[in-house]
Structures are given as structure tokens and as C-alpha cells.
Amino acid sequence: MAGETDASSRDYWLETLQECLDGGLEKRLADDGQLVAEAGWSNEGPVSDPFVASSEPMVMRQRVLHWGAVRKWTFQYLRETCATVRLPEDAHATEPSRECSLAELLFGVERGEAHLKDWWFQDDAPQLLGDMDVPREFREDISQRLLGFRIMHLWAGGPEAKTRVHQDEPDVHVWSAQVSGVKRWALFPPNFLEDWFSQGANDVAGLERSALACGKVATLLPGDLLIVPHKWFHSSRTLATGISVNAFHVTPDLLAPYMWTLMSWPLYFAGQVEGEAQPRGEWKSYMQRRANYLRRRSNDYLMRPA
């Protein structure tokens, strides 16, 4: 496999990297002090977009500690507040997943038997938006201006719930706010695999050495916020049962690729692009919800008095 960069080779080595992380690499990064840098913040004075200012991941400690969500969002609170919500049991499943109530899913999370992933909560439970505000650094978001809404998802997991190492599919930055519990992230630069492939490397020991040289970890406590720049590889692992909110963020330099995403994913979803893989479960849900939103916006416009 030396030097190969095809999709199958890339997927193989990403899976291998995940096995290394599970086997102790993640802890070694933390023990060796390979930590994501911390960034200061202020609610006063001039503000700049961190994604424009730097291409490195950063942690903002206690950035959302003031959120009502940090004080209020227990699993019981979500069960009572969102009693009618029903969701797929696994939003990332490649095949249709059994639908269940949010309450049932959260009970499964508490027992360590389920992982709530990518819940588009602002559509199903818009009342929860009143328990948070968007940090001032991220309020200028091209995605929100284009679509009319901010793309945000809620996650909930028990100990050892994890996401496997990956790059996010749309051309976006991501910020993640830890509402409760503790979560540890491992991050690797966008060119990590390409640089390793270019060296002709094809062994697990070499992959670990390369990952140790450039990888970073961040451990988030309630109220902390992590900045994940465009195309950084990342995985996450829950250390203590909790809830987090992830949001997409589009800066001007990502406008062109993001617009391509907006135009191409509906075609993939409809199966009109020959030879292209169909989107995963969460993207099917994303496209359906986006279509419903645009349909509502169109109806509102058509019903507007002349």
C-alpha cells in the first residue's frame, strides 16, 4: 500500500488510526502534553472570527458556561421538555434505522447502550434554542445567511461513546460546546495522511509515530468550547456521560466549496449522480429537513399579501 492515496487505502488507514487511538494512542497524546491550545475570549470590545484568524484548533474555556442549557439540560429535563420527539435509533446508520422516542434513546444512553448522534434539535424542539446563544465570535456565518438557519446538532453519550476518526463531509468549520459531562477529542491536520503516504509509509508503527508527531487532544468540561477548523481529522470519546452541541460555521473562503455542497448533495440524495456514493443516514435526514425548510419558506412567500 506504500504511497497509495485511493479511497480504500485512506479508509483502511483511518480505521487503523482509530484502532491505535482506542489502544492507547489518544491517552499517550494527552500524557505527552500534545494539547490543543487555549484561546482567550471576551464579551466586550472588537471581535474576530477564530476560524479566520487561525487554521489551528483551539479551546475556549468556559465560553458557554452562561448558557441556560449548562444549568438545565439533564436527561430528565430533555425527556420532559421533548416528550413527543421521535428519532432514528442510529442517525449514522447506512440503512434505515428503527425509530424510537427521544426518551427511550436517552434511557439507552444512560445505560451505555445507545449514542444520540446529530439530533437536529432546532427543528424538533425549537424551545431548546432559548437555553443558549451563539457566541459572538461565530455570529457572522455564511451558511446561516444562505439557508436562513444555523446548522446545529445535539449529541448525548455515555462513557466510551465515540465518533470514529474522520473529516466532516461538507466544507465547513465546526465549533462544539460541551453542555454536560466530559469529552475528549483527538485531532490531526488536514494533510496528515497525505504527508504520511508521500513518505511511502505502510506500517502501523509508522502511522503511530506520525500521529504522535502532529496529533493534538482536547478534554472538554461543561461550558468549554472547541474550535475544529475545516478538514481537520477528528474523533471524540465521552469520558463522563453528557451532552454537547455542534454547529457548522462557514467563512468567506469556504463559500465556493460550500455552495457546491449545497447544489450537489440534493443530486446525490436523489440518486441522479451516476457512480457517486449515496449520503449516509444523517445526510439524508439533513437534506430532507433542508428541503422541508425551503418548502415552508416558499409557501410563506407565496402566501404573502401582494
Stockholm file with secondary structure:
# STOCKHOLM 1.0

chainA/1-306         MAGETDASSRDYWLETLQECLDGGLEKRLADDGQLVAEAGWSNEGPVSDPFVASSEPMVMRQRVLHWGAVRKWTFQYLRETCATVRLPEDAHATEPSRECSLAELLFGVERGEAHLKDWWFQDDAPQLLGDMDVPREFREDISQRLLGFRIMHLWAGGPEAKTRVHQDEPDVHVWSAQVSGVKRWALFPPNFLEDWFSQGANDVAGLERSALACGKVATLLPGDLLIVPHKWFHSSRTLATGISVNAFHVTPDLLAPYMWTLMSWPLYFAGQVEGEAQPRGEWKSYMQRRANYLRRRSNDYLMRPA
#=GR chainA/1-306 SS CTTCCSHHHHHHHHHHHHHHIIIIIHHHHHHTTCBCEECCCCSSSCCCCHHHHCSSCEEETTTTTTCHHHHHCCHHHHHHHTTTCEEESCTTCSSCCCEEEHHHHHHHHHTTSCEEEEECHHHHCGGGGGGCCCCGGGCCCHHHHHHSSCCEEEEEECTTCEEEEECCSSSCEEEEEECSSEEEEEEECTTHHHHHHHTTCCSHHHHHHHHHHHCEEEEECTTCEEEECTTCEEEEEEEESEEEEEEEECCGGGHHHHHHHHHHHHHHHHTCSTTCCCCCHHHHHHHHHHHHHHHHHHHHHHHSCC
#=GC SS_cons         CTTCCSHHHHHHHHHHHHHHIIIIIHHHHHHTTCBCEECCCCSSSCCCCHHHHCSSCEEETTTTTTCHHHHHCCHHHHHHHTTTCEEESCTTCSSCCCEEEHHHHHHHHHTTSCEEEEECHHHHCGGGGGGCCCCGGGCCCHHHHHHSSCCEEEEEECTTCEEEEECCSSSCEEEEEECSSEEEEEEECTTHHHHHHHTTCCSHHHHHHHHHHHCEEEEECTTCEEEECTTCEEEEEEEESEEEEEEEECCGGGHHHHHHHHHHHHHHHHTCSTTCCCCCHHHHHHHHHHHHHHHHHHHHHHHSCC
//
